[in-house]
Amino acid sequence: MQFYHDILEKLNEFIRTFYTRKLIKGVILFVVPGMMFFLAVVGLEFALWLNSTGRLSLFLVFLGVEAFLLYKYIGVPLFYLFKLKKGITTKDASLMVGKHFPRSWRQTIQPLGPCRPTRKIRIVVG
């Protein structure tokens, strides 16, 4: 029974690490394109000399794009990390680990229950 709990603990640690890495990648993907978009907006405003309505619409577009980037690259991984949304299960995590370490895959998947084949196998008798 202790072996089962050790495997579940390691798989949960893998899941936390997986989403933490997604969050770090998301922060980088939020900051870099966000700064590039900010520079593009400032350059566009400088080049076109927009009036107050044009600047307001440009600012609102900027805020909308930044809010989308914040949600997609930082919000979603945080939801999964804090388990506010259902993410990968321990079985999915063991399959991900099994792709990289095929020898230890059977040891991690067997205590989790019977494995279902990913493909349907058709048996022809006759």
PyMOL commands that set and color helices and strands:
alter all, ss='L'
color gray80, all
select helices_A, chain A and resi 2-48+52-81+90-100+102-112
alter helices_A, ss='H'
color red, helices_A
deselect
rebuild
show_as cartoon
